[in-house]
Amino acid sequence: MHIKKRSYRHVLIIITIVSAILINCRVSIAIPTGQGGYEESDKIIKDIYHEITPASIKDKMLNEAQQLLNSGKYDDAINKINEVLKNSPASVTAYEILGSSLVNKGEIDKGLDAFKKANKLDPKSGSINTKIAAIYMSKGQDKNAKNHLKEAIKRNPDDRKAHQLLGIIYEKAEENTMAIGYYEKGLAGLPREYIGIKVNLARLYNISNRFDKALGLLENLITRDNKNATAHIVLGTAYLGLEKTDKALEEFGIAAKLEPGTERTHLALGKAYRGKGDYKKSISEMDEVIKIAPKWPAGYFQKGETLFVMKQYDEALKNYKKAANLSNEDIQINKRMADIYLVQKKFSEAIILYEEIIKSRKSAFEDKFILATLYQDAHSNNKAIKLYRDVIAEKPGHVLALNNLAALLSEGGVQNEALKLAKKAAALGPGNGYVLDTYGWILFKQNKFNEALIVLKKSALLIQDNPTITYHLGMAYYKNNQKKEAMKQFNQAIQLSKNFPEYKESLKMQKELGNQVH
């Protein structure tokens, strides 16, 4: 039996990525939170250009230069270092202090040159590569930054700051799995009370529906008096994902007080009210978002989400279309519009959208699976078969793809491969009555009636109200010469429905057996 699997997704729209900015001894990077705003990560690389402490410098002049740097007297530090370099042109530490002083003074390119000289003199230093990477990130050259950060980690696998910066780069590229991995490593050794990238990491946990992980990071860390609105929004989103709506509203309310009248706080409140079932307030909050930021697709998208839950599909579709027109990141919006078309049984429109969706690099094998089921419903069997094979190539244990491909191949007469696939699907999904029905019916079509009966009995026990499964079981009984049981199944199938493909065949078998069963 062909099985469809459709999931309705609540998606948070990310619309821009802000470049890294190097300010006052730190790298300041604006990261999209995915919860309706951005987390300013000014403290992710705290004092990155002050890592050389005076106690570690034996040379008196270098020590003095470092102290001048720490005091913010950058010109004096530069002058002192230039004196050192006259006598010690191969001093790695001198070039590091020079680079830090120049960067903090705002002479980024000159600072980069100084760090490159230090790196050339000491190619084994990981920290120098991390500093070079931070400069490249400030210039928007993430590819160069990534290379230096990976080199830094190669030289020092415990370089926490390199892991943090790589997490930022991968987050900007929306490669969330990689970002999560680097953020987790970047947290190693930090004190429990540290917040910083925990907010970024929790945000990514939320996006990947790992709300319990996000809650574990922030619940005991973000107190009511914390002034970070983004942190409250991310924590509230975790609560919302775990259906703790009242706590979510509390966190979003705190964020709204910290940032009154901002689009992201209205958006967060609108989602929470939707989760609470107060759709009127949800729509009101989303209208405020649209009023404040009419070019921001998230407002229209989230209003569409509320209307979707209210089953006002036409109005929801209008808002999704507005969001799509404003966003380059339209794959998730297309999915939601396709969901509406599926509910409205406008399958051709849904197919068109999913054909666009699977062209995106962000599409997943599940998107191919959904399109394959739509093709199968539309009797475009060759297209469906190709996509099912693609899904199985990506995920060999995808039970439903194995099942549906087996059903299609069996219909097309390719019985041996169909049986192999159906058997594998049944082994992987022994509790799925539909999968067992497919396997049993393919066994039946190969005249393996006894085996078919065993499997179809299990299927019918799991799903007792499906007329097709009941008919299949009746045929298996019939071929095993158990005519009373067969008659019972045909009678039951006819009673269950008059609108299933095997209805006429069930009537025929009922009539045939009527004269034989007493």
ABEGO torsion letter per residue (X at the ends): XBBBBBBBBBBBBBABBBBBBBBGGBBBBBBBAGAGBBBBBAAABBGAAAABBAAABABAAAAAAAAAAAAGBAAAAAAAAAAAAAABAABAAAAAAAAAAAAAAGBAAAAAAAAAAAAAABAABAAAAAAAAAAAAAAGBAAAAAAAAAAAAAABAABAAAAAAAAAAAAAAGBAAAAAAAAAAAABGBBAABAEAAAAAAAAAAAAGBAAAAAAAAAAABBAABABAAAAAAAAAAAAAAGBAAAAAAAAAAAAAABBGBAAAAAAAAAAAAAAGBAAAAAAAAAAAAAABAABAAAAAAAAAAAAAAGBAAAAAAAAAAAAAABABAAAAAAAAAAAAAAAGBAAAAAAAAAAAAABAABBAAAAAAAAAAAAAAGBAAAAAAAAAAAAAABAABAAAAAAAAAAAAAAGBAAAAAAAAAAAAAABAABAAAAAAAAAAAAAAGBAAAAAAAAAAAAAABAABAAAAAAAAAAAAAAGBAAAAAAAAAAAAAABABBAAAAAAAAAAAAAAAABX
